[in-house]
Amino acid sequence: MKRREFIKNSALASAAIGFPTIVPSSVFGKNAPSNKINIGQIGCGRIARDHDMPGVWRHDIARIIGVSDLDSNRMADGKKRVEDYYAKKMGKPYLDVTQYADYKDMLQNKDIDAVVISTPDHWHSQPAMEASLAGKHVYVQKPTSLTIREGRQLVEAVNKAGTVLQLGTQQRSSEQFRIAAELVRNGRIGRLHTVKIGLPGDPAGPEAAPMPIPPNLNYDMWLGSTPEVPYTEIGVHPATGYDRPGWLRREQFGAGMITGWGQHHYDSAAWGMDTELTGPRYVQAVAEFPQSGLWNVHGDFYAKAEYDNGIIMYTGGGYPNGIRYEGTEGWIWVSRGSYVASTSDPVAQGNSAKALDASDPKILKSVIGPDEIQLTRSDEHHGNWLGAIQGNNELLSPVEIGHRSCSVCLLTHISMKLGRKLEWDANIEKFIGDDEANSMLERPQRAPYGTNYVKI
């Protein structure tokens, strides 16, 4: 069965669903339960509130009916946020959103068709695998995985389940990134030879003493597959409010900005480089790391990646935040412009305010002909995912492409840590002649958590 046919059949099969509403469904018209894709939201923190929840509920074909978070205060706040939105939209109480202290219970609910995963980085791959294997479609925030091994396990699980998984690399749904990639792919700057990506590092942080675990936080599960360490608020997330959380700056839970924003830019760059399903041949990086303090992810860094097609990609904080494609006949620059995903995005917008530029304005006015490369268009990333579930459009950021762009981040991080040039075989996903580097393709996992404990 072809993927599109499977997606359509899956959507039809899930039409007869339950409806946890407190109002008769007959009053809803196009909002009747049978017309909806029922969504469970896993993780109710900053990116969920500012980006993922609004990204889903703006589309009439979807409805959030459940929320899950290991912080019961955040979960209750997420429930209220969803219910308040729908009540205001409908002009009346609309539904009673179910809370799940454990997302695995959510996955057992046959009324839920799909989940959005907005958890810390170390909790991306495992719930995405489990959701897929439970027959749920998945939208998961980047980075795809904590390690390259986890990413490959996720790909295998999604391929086995046949579900629709979208990575949250939403730059693909920003028009300027598609335009830039199309122009490059169609030779408007000649032969592409160099790509320069601006990406900041993170600052060092203070020492932090252990603190009592808040009663509203399931801290053991929050740590998940990573080692057990004492709780401290600036190492997890704010007890109140939704400012930028401290876990983003701890290597135990991620790799820092190289994955935090790096997957966005590497994914977009690969779109223009035509390297979405492969990886670099050589990676070399240097980086500064804090010598003390709780926050220990990389600071300023510089990296070079060499591809078999002759393209060289440079990344570092010395470049403006965005992507510059350089060819034999000119250059194209693309960035987010004024767009922000959350209120606490770490980069000042003035540093990357121009969304699209070129060495010659005529390049940007060039029309892509019907016989040239046409990349998939999307007005909104969550909407693209929902449309793909219904079989109405092609998926922009499927799991294999997401895994490959995350792999570039992780390969770069490994080179940062080792401080030497590495040779990578993208076909077998191994370093050539470097046992130490290969040992860093996965991490030990603390039972009972982790992708190794998910049966594919």
SVG drawing of the C-alpha trace seen along z (x, -y; Angstrom):
<svg xmlns="http://www.w3.org/2000/svg" viewBox="-28 -46 70 51">
<polyline fill="none" stroke="black" stroke-width="0.4" points="0.0,0.0 1.4,-3.4 2.0,-5.9 -0.7,-8.4 -3.3,-5.6 -2.3,-4.4 -2.6,-7.9 -6.1,-8.3 -7.2,-5.0 -5.8,-5.7 -7.7,-8.9 -10.9,-7.3 -10.5,-4.5 -10.1,-7.0 -13.3,-8.9 -15.5,-7.0 -14.1,-8.5 -15.3,-9.4 -15.8,-13.0 -15.1,-14.2 -17.4,-17.3 -19.8,-18.9 -22.1,-20.1 -24.2,-18.2 -22.2,-17.6 -25.1,-18.6 -24.4,-22.3 -21.0,-22.3 -21.5,-21.9 -18.1,-21.7 -16.7,-21.4 -18.5,-18.1 -16.2,-15.4 -16.2,-13.2 -14.5,-16.0 -11.6,-16.4 -8.1,-14.9 -7.9,-14.4 -4.6,-15.6 -2.8,-14.8 -0.2,-17.4 2.8,-15.9 4.7,-18.6 3.0,-21.8 6.0,-24.2 7.3,-27.2 7.5,-25.9 4.1,-24.1 2.4,-27.3 4.0,-29.7 4.3,-27.6 2.8,-24.1 -0.6,-24.5 -1.4,-27.6 0.0,-25.9 -2.5,-23.1 -5.6,-24.8 -5.5,-27.4 -6.5,-24.6 -10.2,-23.6 -9.4,-20.0 -7.6,-19.4 -8.7,-19.5 -6.5,-19.1 -8.4,-16.8 -5.6,-15.7 -2.5,-17.1 0.4,-15.5 3.3,-16.8 5.5,-15.6 5.0,-18.9 1.3,-18.8 1.2,-22.6 2.2,-23.0 -0.2,-20.2 -3.2,-21.9 -2.1,-25.2 -2.0,-23.6 -5.5,-22.1 -6.9,-25.5 -5.1,-27.2 -6.6,-24.8 -10.1,-24.9 -10.1,-28.7 -9.1,-29.0 -11.8,-26.7 -14.4,-28.3 -13.6,-31.7 -13.6,-30.5 -16.9,-28.6 -18.6,-31.2 -19.5,-28.4 -17.8,-25.7 -16.5,-23.2 -14.7,-20.3 -13.1,-18.9 -9.4,-18.3 -8.1,-15.1 -4.9,-15.2 -2.3,-12.4 0.4,-12.3 2.1,-9.6 2.0,-10.1 1.9,-6.3 -1.7,-6.4 -2.5,-8.9 -1.2,-6.6 -3.7,-4.0 -6.6,-6.3 -8.1,-5.1 -9.9,-8.5 -6.5,-10.2 -5.3,-10.1 -2.1,-12.0 0.3,-13.6 2.5,-16.7 5.7,-16.2 7.1,-19.4 9.3,-17.9 13.0,-18.6 15.4,-17.2 16.2,-14.0 12.5,-13.1 11.9,-13.3 12.8,-10.0 11.3,-7.6 7.7,-9.0 7.8,-9.5 8.7,-5.9 6.1,-4.7 3.4,-6.9 4.1,-5.7 4.1,-2.1 0.7,-2.8 -0.6,-3.9 -0.6,-7.7 0.7,-10.2 3.4,-12.4 4.6,-16.0 7.9,-16.1 10.0,-19.1 13.6,-19.2 16.2,-18.0 15.1,-14.6 17.2,-12.7 19.9,-12.9 22.2,-10.6 22.5,-9.2 21.6,-5.7 18.3,-7.1 17.5,-8.8 18.0,-5.6 15.8,-3.7 13.1,-6.4 13.3,-6.0 12.9,-2.3 9.9,-2.6 8.1,-5.1 8.8,-3.0 7.4,0.1 4.3,-1.7 3.6,-3.6 2.5,-6.7 3.0,-10.3 5.8,-11.9 6.7,-15.5 9.8,-17.1 9.3,-20.6 11.8,-22.2 9.2,-24.8 11.6,-27.0 10.6,-24.8 7.1,-26.4 8.6,-29.9 8.4,-31.1 11.8,-32.7 13.6,-29.4 11.8,-27.6 12.4,-30.4 16.1,-30.4 16.4,-26.6 14.5,-26.6 16.7,-29.3 19.9,-27.5 18.7,-24.1 17.8,-25.6 21.2,-27.2 20.4,-30.9 23.7,-31.5 25.6,-29.0 27.3,-26.0 26.9,-26.1 30.3,-25.6 30.0,-27.2 27.4,-27.5 27.9,-29.7 25.6,-29.4 25.5,-31.7 24.7,-30.1 25.4,-31.4 26.7,-29.5 25.4,-29.6 27.0,-31.4 28.4,-29.6 26.2,-29.6 26.6,-29.7 27.1,-26.9 23.8,-25.6 23.2,-23.8 20.8,-20.9 17.2,-21.8 14.2,-19.8 12.3,-18.3 8.9,-20.2 6.0,-17.9 4.4,-18.8 7.3,-17.4 7.9,-13.7 11.7,-14.3 12.8,-10.7 10.8,-10.3 11.8,-13.8 15.5,-12.7 14.4,-9.8 17.2,-7.8 19.9,-10.2 21.9,-9.7 20.4,-10.5 21.5,-14.0 20.3,-16.2 17.4,-18.6 18.1,-22.3 15.6,-24.8 18.0,-26.5 18.9,-23.1 15.3,-22.1 12.7,-24.8 11.3,-27.7 9.0,-26.8 6.7,-29.6 6.5,-31.2 7.8,-30.0 11.1,-31.7 13.9,-29.9 14.6,-26.7 18.0,-25.8 18.1,-22.2 18.8,-23.7 22.3,-24.5 23.1,-21.1 24.8,-18.4 23.0,-15.7 19.8,-16.7 21.0,-18.0 24.0,-19.4 23.3,-23.2 22.7,-25.5 24.3,-23.1 21.1,-21.0 18.8,-23.7 18.9,-25.9 21.4,-24.0 18.9,-21.5 16.7,-24.3 19.6,-25.8 21.2,-22.5 17.8,-21.2 17.1,-24.3 20.7,-24.3 20.3,-20.7 17.2,-21.6 19.2,-24.0 22.3,-21.7 20.3,-18.6 21.8,-16.6 18.7,-15.9 19.1,-12.1 22.8,-11.9 25.5,-13.7 29.0,-15.2 32.1,-13.1 34.3,-15.1 33.5,-17.2 35.9,-19.3 35.0,-21.6 36.5,-23.6 34.5,-25.0 34.8,-26.7 33.2,-24.8 32.6,-26.2 35.2,-25.2 32.8,-25.5 29.2,-26.0 26.0,-24.0 25.6,-25.0 28.1,-23.1 27.1,-23.1 29.3,-24.7 29.9,-28.4 31.5,-30.0 32.5,-27.5 33.5,-27.1 32.8,-24.1 33.6,-22.9 31.7,-20.1 32.8,-18.7 30.3,-16.9 30.9,-14.4 29.3,-16.8 32.1,-19.3 30.1,-21.7 31.8,-23.0 29.6,-24.2 31.0,-26.5 29.1,-27.2 29.9,-29.6 28.9,-32.5 30.9,-34.9 28.4,-34.8 25.0,-36.5 22.2,-34.2 20.9,-32.6 22.2,-30.8 24.3,-32.2 24.6,-30.1 27.6,-31.0 27.9,-30.0 30.0,-30.7 27.6,-33.4 26.5,-35.1 25.0,-34.5 21.7,-34.2 21.1,-35.0 18.1,-33.7 17.1,-34.1 14.0,-34.1 13.7,-37.8 11.3,-39.0 9.8,-35.6 10.1,-34.1 8.9,-30.7 8.7,-31.8 8.9,-34.9 12.3,-33.9 14.2,-33.1 17.8,-33.8 18.9,-35.9 18.2,-39.6 16.1,-40.1 18.0,-43.1 20.9,-40.8 19.0,-38.9 16.1,-41.1 16.4,-40.8 14.8,-37.6 16.0,-37.2 18.8,-38.9 21.0,-38.2 24.1,-39.5 21.9,-40.7 18.2,-41.7 17.3,-40.0 18.1,-36.6 15.2,-37.0 12.8,-38.0 13.7,-35.0 10.7,-32.8 11.0,-29.0 9.6,-27.4 7.2,-24.4 9.9,-22.1 12.3,-23.1 12.7,-21.8 9.6,-22.7 9.9,-22.3 6.9,-21.5 5.0,-24.6 3.4,-25.1 1.8,-28.0 2.2,-26.5 4.1,-23.5 1.5,-22.0 -1.1,-22.4 1.2,-20.6 1.4,-17.7 -2.4,-17.6 -2.9,-17.8 -0.5,-14.9 -2.4,-12.8 -5.5,-13.3 -3.6,-12.6 -4.1,-16.0 -0.5,-17.1 3.1,-15.9 4.9,-15.9 7.6,-18.6 9.8,-17.2 9.6,-13.4 11.5,-11.3 14.5,-10.3 15.2,-13.9 14.8,-15.0 17.2,-12.3 19.8,-13.3 19.7,-17.0 20.0,-16.2 22.9,-13.9 24.9,-16.8 24.4,-18.6 25.5,-15.6 28.5,-14.8 29.6,-18.4 29.2,-18.1 31.3,-15.0 34.0,-16.7 33.8,-19.6 34.3,-17.3 37.2,-15.4 38.8,-18.4 39.8,-16.7 38.7,-16.1 36.4,-13.1 35.5,-11.0 31.9,-9.9 30.2,-7.2 26.6,-8.3 25.5,-5.1 26.4,-2.9 26.3,-5.8 29.8,-5.1 33.0,-7.0 35.9,-5.6 38.8,-4.3 37.8,-6.0 36.6,-3.8 36.4,-6.6 34.2,-8.7 32.0,-5.7 31.6,-5.1 29.9,-8.5 27.1,-7.6 25.0,-6.5 24.8,-6.9 24.1,-4.6 20.4,-4.6 19.1,-4.5 16.4,-1.8 13.5,-1.7 13.7,-4.7 15.2,-5.1 14.8,-4.0 16.6,-0.8 13.7,0.4 11.2,-0.2 10.4,3.0 10.3,2.3"/>
</svg>
